[in-house]
């Protein structure tokens, strides 16, 4: 496996555990509304972190090693988007 050092199925977090880890990171970097969801694309499972108005110049935060094995995408959206499309259920 090309990225074997980044992925170990024995200690991969569940989505709910990853969501807790990401939530603690996101609340420290933004005061805007955000949503975290699991999604699929052509490459398989992906976790999307939607933040209204985005990170506003802040670089994508480094994820702790416990988050290995997950693809995390940071998505910027306009104010009101999360509620309008019911992203936070």
KEKOLSE-151480 format. One record per residue: chain; z, x, y of N, C-alpha, C in turn. Coordinates in steps of 0.02 Angstrom, whole numbers, plus 50000, padded with zeros to 5 digits. Each point is the difference from the previous one (the first is absolute). Layout:
# KEKOLSE-151480
atom ch A&n.zz Z&n.xx X&n.yy Y&ca.zz Z&ca.xx X&ca.yy Y&c.zz Z&c.xx X&c.yy Y .
...
This chain:
# KEKOLSE-151480
atom ch A&n.zz 50000&n.xx 50042&n.yy 49941&ca.zz 50000&ca.xx 49958&ca.yy 50059&c.zz 50000&c.xx 50045&c.yy 50062 .
atom ch A&n.zz 49956&n.xx 49984&n.yy 50047&ca.zz 49992&ca.xx 50043&ca.yy 50059&c.zz 50063&c.xx 50005&c.yy 50042 .
atom ch A&n.zz 50038&n.xx 49947&n.yy 50004&ca.zz 50059&ca.xx 50001&ca.yy 50043&c.zz 50063&c.xx 49990&c.yy 49958 .
atom ch A&n.zz 50002&n.xx 50031&n.yy 49942&ca.zz 50056&ca.xx 49991&ca.yy 49954&c.zz 50067&c.xx 50019&c.yy 50032 .
atom ch A&n.zz 49999&n.xx 50051&n.yy 50044&ca.zz 50063&ca.xx 50021&ca.yy 50032&c.zz 50026&c.xx 49948&c.yy 50049 .
atom ch A&n.zz 49958&n.xx 49953&n.yy 50022&ca.zz 50021&ca.xx 49948&ca.yy 50047&c.zz 50020&c.xx 49935&c.yy 49966 .
atom ch A&n.zz 49990&n.xx 49995&n.yy 49935&ca.zz 50012&ca.xx 49936&ca.yy 49967&c.zz 50033&c.xx 50011&c.yy 49933 .
atom ch A&n.zz 50057&n.xx 49969&n.yy 49992&ca.zz 50036&ca.xx 50003&ca.yy 49937&c.zz 50021&c.xx 49929&c.yy 49983 .
atom ch A&n.zz 49969&n.xx 49969&n.yy 49950&ca.zz 50015&ca.xx 49930&ca.yy 49985&c.zz 50072&c.xx 49988&c.yy 49979 .
atom ch A&n.zz 50036&n.xx 50053&n.yy 49982&ca.zz 50070&ca.xx 49991&ca.yy 49979&c.zz 50047&c.xx 49985&c.yy 50058 .
atom ch A&n.zz 49984&n.xx 50026&n.yy 50059&ca.zz 50046&ca.xx 49989&ca.yy 50056&c.zz 49967&c.xx 49965&c.yy 50060 .
atom ch A&n.zz 49944&n.xx 49966&n.yy 49988&ca.zz 49966&ca.xx 49964&ca.yy 50054&c.zz 50042&c.xx 49939&c.yy 50021 .
atom ch A&n.zz 50008&n.xx 49992&n.yy 50065&ca.zz 50037&ca.xx 49942&ca.yy 50025&c.zz 49963&c.xx 49936&c.yy 49985 .
atom ch A&n.zz 50037&n.xx 49946&n.yy 49991&ca.zz 49968&ca.xx 49935&ca.yy 49996&c.zz 49978&c.xx 49981&c.yy 50071 .
atom ch A&n.zz 49958&n.xx 49949&n.yy 50005&ca.zz 49978&ca.xx 49979&ca.yy 50067&c.zz 50060&c.xx 49979&c.yy 50043 .
atom ch A&n.zz 50047&n.xx 49963&n.yy 49971&ca.zz 50058&ca.xx 49978&ca.yy 50040&c.zz 50042&c.xx 50059&c.yy 50024 .
atom ch A&n.zz 50008&n.xx 50051&n.yy 49959&ca.zz 50036&ca.xx 50060&ca.yy 50021&c.zz 49962&c.xx 50037&c.yy 50054 .
atom ch A&n.zz 49934&n.xx 50005&n.yy 49993&ca.zz 49959&ca.xx 50032&ca.yy 50051&c.zz 50004&c.xx 49962&c.yy 50066 .
atom ch A&n.zz 49999&n.xx 49934&n.yy 49996&ca.zz 50004&ca.xx 49958&ca.yy 50059&c.zz 50066&c.xx 50013&c.yy 50038 .
atom ch A&n.zz 50055&n.xx 50009&n.yy 49964&ca.zz 50064&ca.xx 50016&ca.yy 50032&c.zz 49996&c.xx 50068&c.yy 50034 .
atom ch A&n.zz 49971&n.xx 50050&n.yy 49966&ca.zz 49992&ca.xx 50067&ca.yy 50029&c.zz 49959&c.xx 49997&c.yy 50064 .
atom ch A&n.zz 49942&n.xx 49965&n.yy 49996&ca.zz 49956&ca.xx 49996&ca.yy 50058&c.zz 50032&c.xx 49962&c.yy 50058 .
atom ch A&n.zz 50036&n.xx 49947&n.yy 49984&ca.zz 50033&ca.xx 49960&ca.yy 50052&c.zz 50048&c.xx 50044&c.yy 50040 .
atom ch A&n.zz 50039&n.xx 50041&n.yy 49965&ca.zz 50047&ca.xx 50043&ca.yy 50036&c.zz 49964&c.xx 50051&c.yy 50044 .
atom ch A&n.zz 49941&n.xx 50021&n.yy 49980&ca.zz 49960&ca.xx 50047&ca.yy 50041&c.zz 49970&c.xx 49964&c.yy 50060 .
atom ch A&n.zz 49971&n.xx 49941&n.yy 49989&ca.zz 49964&ca.xx 49964&ca.yy 50052&c.zz 50047&c.xx 49977&c.yy 50056 .
atom ch A&n.zz 50060&n.xx 49976&n.yy 49983&ca.zz 50045&ca.xx 49977&ca.yy 50052&c.zz 50023&c.xx 50057&c.yy 50046 .
atom ch A&n.zz 49995&n.xx 50062&n.yy 49976&ca.zz 50019&ca.xx 50057&ca.yy 50042&c.zz 49943&c.xx 50022&c.yy 50046 .
atom ch A&n.zz 49938&n.xx 49979&n.yy 49986&ca.zz 49944&ca.xx 50024&ca.yy 50041&c.zz 49968&c.xx 49947&c.yy 50044 .
atom ch A&n.zz 50018&n.xx 49936&n.yy 49991&ca.zz 49971&ca.xx 49948&ca.yy 50043&c.zz 50050&c.xx 49943&c.yy 50009 .
atom ch A&n.zz 49992&n.xx 49967&n.yy 50057&ca.zz 50039&ca.xx 49939&ca.yy 50012&c.zz 49956&c.xx 49938&c.yy 49993 .
atom ch A&n.zz 49937&n.xx 50011&n.yy 49982&ca.zz 49952&ca.xx 49945&ca.yy 49993&c.zz 50008&c.xx 49967&c.yy 49931 .
atom ch A&n.zz 49971&n.xx 49940&n.yy 49995&ca.zz 50000&ca.xx 49965&ca.yy 49936&c.zz 49958&c.xx 50040&c.yy 49950 .
atom ch A&n.zz 50020&n.xx 49997&n.yy 49936&ca.zz 49961&ca.xx 50035&ca.yy 49949&c.zz 50004&c.xx 49961&c.yy 49935 .
atom ch A&n.zz 49953&n.xx 50015&n.yy 49956&ca.zz 49999&ca.xx 49968&ca.yy 49934&c.zz 49977&c.xx 50053&c.yy 49950 .
atom ch A&n.zz 50027&n.xx 49997&n.yy 49940&ca.zz 49982&ca.xx 50046&ca.yy 49946&c.zz 49976&c.xx 49958&c.yy 49942 .
atom ch A&n.zz 49939&n.xx 50015&n.yy 49976&ca.zz 49975&ca.xx 49960&ca.yy 49944&c.zz 49963&c.xx 50045&c.yy 49951 .
atom ch A&n.zz 49999&n.xx 49977&n.yy 49939&ca.zz 49963&ca.xx 50034&ca.yy 49947&c.zz 49931&c.xx 49967&c.yy 49997 .
atom ch A&n.zz 49949&n.xx 50041&n.yy 49995&ca.zz 49932&ca.xx 49976&ca.yy 50000&c.zz 49959&c.xx 50041&c.yy 49951 .
atom ch A&n.zz 49939&n.xx 49980&n.yy 49989&ca.zz 49955&ca.xx 50038&ca.yy 49957&c.zz 49935&c.xx 50012&c.yy 50036 .
atom ch A&n.zz 49970&n.xx 50058&n.yy 49988&ca.zz 49933&ca.xx 50014&ca.yy 50025&c.zz 49962&c.xx 50034&c.yy 49944 .
atom ch A&n.zz 49943&n.xx 50028&n.yy 50016&ca.zz 49959&ca.xx 50031&ca.yy 49948&c.zz 50034&c.xx 50058&c.yy 49965 .
atom ch A&n.zz 50051&n.xx 50029&n.yy 50031&ca.zz 50036&ca.xx 50056&ca.yy 49970&c.zz 50062&c.xx 49980&c.yy 49962 .
atom ch A&n.zz 50015&n.xx 49936&n.yy 49996&ca.zz 50059&ca.xx 49977&ca.yy 49965&c.zz 50052&c.xx 49972&c.yy 50048 .
atom ch A&n.zz 50063&n.xx 50004&n.yy 49979&ca.zz 50054&ca.xx 49972&ca.yy 50041&c.zz 50012&c.xx 50043&c.yy 50062 .
atom ch A&n.zz 50016&n.xx 49966&n.yy 50054&ca.zz 50016&ca.xx 50033&ca.yy 50063&c.zz 50055&c.xx 49960&c.yy 50034 .
atom ch A&n.zz 50043&n.xx 50034&n.yy 50036&ca.zz 50052&ca.xx 49967&ca.yy 50039&c.zz 49981&c.xx 50006&c.yy 50073 .
atom ch A&n.zz 49994&n.xx 49943&n.yy 50034&ca.zz 49981&ca.xx 49999&ca.yy 50070&c.zz 50061&c.xx 49987&c.yy 50043 .
atom ch A&n.zz 50008&n.xx 50041&n.yy 50052&ca.zz 50054&ca.xx 49990&ca.yy 50049&c.zz 49966&c.xx 49979&c.yy 50064 .
atom ch A&n.zz 50004&n.xx 49935&n.yy 50016&ca.zz 49971&ca.xx 49971&ca.yy 50060&c.zz 50051&c.xx 50002&c.yy 50056 .
atom ch A&n.zz 49982&n.xx 50030&n.yy 50057&ca.zz 50045&ca.xx 50004&ca.yy 50057&c.zz 49962&c.xx 49974&c.yy 50062 .
atom ch A&n.zz 50030&n.xx 49949&n.yy 50032&ca.zz 49969&ca.xx 49975&ca.yy 50061&c.zz 50001&c.xx 50054&c.yy 50053 .
atom ch A&n.zz 49943&n.xx 50012&n.yy 50032&ca.zz 49988&ca.xx 50053&ca.yy 50049&c.zz 50002&c.xx 50069&c.yy 49969 .
atom ch A&n.zz 50005&n.xx 50005&n.yy 49935&ca.zz 49995&ca.xx 50065&ca.yy 49965&c.zz 50057&c.xx 50047&c.yy 50015 .
atom ch A&n.zz 49989&n.xx 50063&n.yy 49984&ca.zz 50051&ca.xx 50052&ca.yy 50010&c.zz 50000&c.xx 50028&c.yy 50070 .
atom ch A&n.zz 49953&n.xx 49979&n.yy 50042&ca.zz 49996&ca.xx 50018&ca.yy 50071&c.zz 50006&c.xx 50076&c.yy 50011 .
atom ch A&n.zz 49958&n.xx 50037&n.yy 49966&ca.zz 49999&ca.xx 50073&ca.yy 50010&c.zz 50045&c.xx 50039&c.yy 49954 .
atom ch A&n.zz 50045&n.xx 49966&n.yy 49966&ca.zz 50043&ca.xx 50034&ca.yy 49952&c.zz 49960&c.xx 50016&c.yy 49938 .
atom ch A&n.zz 50002&n.xx 50062&n.yy 49975&ca.zz 49963&ca.xx 50015&ca.yy 49939&c.zz 50029&c.xx 49961&c.yy 49941 .
atom ch A&n.zz 49957&n.xx 49990&n.yy 49950&ca.zz 50025&ca.xx 49966&ca.yy 49939&c.zz 50060&c.xx 50039&c.yy 49973 .
atom ch A&n.zz 50054&n.xx 49965&n.yy 49986&ca.zz 50060&ca.xx 50035&ca.yy 49976&c.zz 49989&c.xx 50029&c.yy 49930 .
atom ch A&n.zz 50033&n.xx 50055&n.yy 49987&ca.zz 49998&ca.xx 50029&ca.yy 49933&c.zz 50044&c.xx 49958&c.yy 49954 .
atom ch A&n.zz 49974&n.xx 49984&n.yy 49943&ca.zz 50037&ca.xx 49960&ca.yy 49952&c.zz 50043&c.xx 50045&c.yy 49956 .
atom ch A&n.zz 50059&n.xx 49977&n.yy 49980&ca.zz 50041&ca.xx 50041&ca.yy 49956&c.zz 49967&c.xx 50009&c.yy 49932 .
atom ch A&n.zz 50016&n.xx 50053&n.yy 49964&ca.zz 49970&ca.xx 50013&ca.yy 49935&c.zz 50007&c.xx 49941&c.yy 49951 .
atom ch A&n.zz 50052&n.xx 49959&n.yy 50008&ca.zz 50009&ca.xx 49943&ca.yy 49956&c.zz 49942&c.xx 49950&c.yy 50004 .
atom ch A&n.zz 49960&n.xx 50004&n.yy 50053&ca.zz 49945&ca.xx 49952&ca.yy 50010&c.zz 49936&c.xx 50023&c.yy 49966 .
atom ch A&n.zz 50002&n.xx 50056&n.yy 49965&ca.zz 49940&ca.xx 50025&ca.yy 49967&c.zz 49973&c.xx 49949&c.yy 49950 .
atom ch A&n.zz 49934&n.xx 50001&n.yy 49994&ca.zz 49968&ca.xx 49953&ca.yy 49954&c.zz 49976&c.xx 49937&c.yy 50034 .
atom ch A&n.zz 50018&n.xx 49990&n.yy 50063&ca.zz 49978&ca.xx 49941&ca.yy 50038&c.zz 49954&c.xx 50024&c.yy 50055 .
atom ch A&n.zz 49947&n.xx 49962&n.yy 50011&ca.zz 49958&ca.xx 50012&ca.yy 50059&c.zz 50025&c.xx 49955&c.yy 50055 .
atom ch A&n.zz 50017&n.xx 50028&n.yy 50056&ca.zz 50027&ca.xx 49962&ca.yy 50056&c.zz 49951&c.xx 50006&c.yy 50059 .
atom ch A&n.zz 49979&n.xx 49942&n.yy 50027&ca.zz 49954&ca.xx 49997&ca.yy 50056&c.zz 50036&c.xx 49969&c.yy 50059 .
atom ch A&n.zz 49996&n.xx 50033&n.yy 50058&ca.zz 50031&ca.xx 49975&ca.yy 50061&c.zz 49947&c.xx 49963&c.yy 50040 .
atom ch A&n.zz 50014&n.xx 49936&n.yy 50016&ca.zz 49951&ca.xx 49957&ca.yy 50033&c.zz 50028&c.xx 49976&c.yy 50067 .
atom ch A&n.zz 49959&n.xx 50007&n.yy 50052&ca.zz 50017&ca.xx 49976&ca.yy 50066&c.zz 49968&c.xx 49932&c.yy 50011 .
atom ch A&n.zz 50037&n.xx 49954&n.yy 50029&ca.zz 49972&ca.xx 49933&ca.yy 50013&c.zz 50027&c.xx 49975&c.yy 50068 .
atom ch A&n.zz 49966&n.xx 49951&n.yy 50030&ca.zz 50023&ca.xx 49976&ca.yy 50065&c.zz 50064&c.xx 49958&c.yy 49995 .
atom ch A&n.zz 50033&n.xx 49992&n.yy 50057&ca.zz 50060&ca.xx 49959&ca.yy 50003&c.zz 49985&c.xx 49929&c.yy 49977 .
atom ch A&n.zz 50044&n.xx 49971&n.yy 49960&ca.zz 49992&ca.xx 49932&ca.yy 49976&c.zz 49959&c.xx 49994&c.yy 49936 .
atom ch A&n.zz 49968&n.xx 50054&n.yy 49979&ca.zz 49956&ca.xx 49999&ca.yy 49941&c.zz 50039&c.xx 49982&c.yy 49936 .
atom ch A&n.zz 50057&n.xx 50031&n.yy 49991&ca.zz 50039&ca.xx 49990&ca.yy 49938&c.zz 50021&c.xx 49928&c.yy 49991 .
atom ch A&n.zz 50022&n.xx 49968&n.yy 50054&ca.zz 50021&ca.xx 49930&ca.yy 49995&c.zz 49939&c.xx 49954&c.yy 49994 .
atom ch A&n.zz 49947&n.xx 50016&n.yy 50037&ca.zz 49940&ca.xx 49957&ca.yy 49998&c.zz 49969&c.xx 49997&c.yy 49931 .
atom ch A&n.zz 50002&n.xx 50056&n.yy 49964&ca.zz 49970&ca.xx 50002&ca.yy 49933&c.zz 50053&c.xx 50000&c.yy 49945 .
atom ch A&n.zz 50061&n.xx 49983&n.yy 50018&ca.zz 50055&ca.xx 49993&ca.yy 49952&c.zz 50007&c.xx 50060&c.yy 49954 .
atom ch A&n.zz 49999&n.xx 50059&n.yy 50030&ca.zz 50006&ca.xx 50062&ca.yy 49962&c.zz 50071&c.xx 50012&c.yy 49977 .
atom ch A&n.zz 50049&n.xx 49972&n.yy 50037&ca.zz 50070&ca.xx 50010&ca.yy 49982&c.zz 50027&c.xx 49939&c.yy 49965 .
atom ch A&n.zz 49990&n.xx 49996&n.yy 49936&ca.zz 50024&ca.xx 49941&ca.yy 49961&c.zz 50063&c.xx 50018&c.yy 49964 .
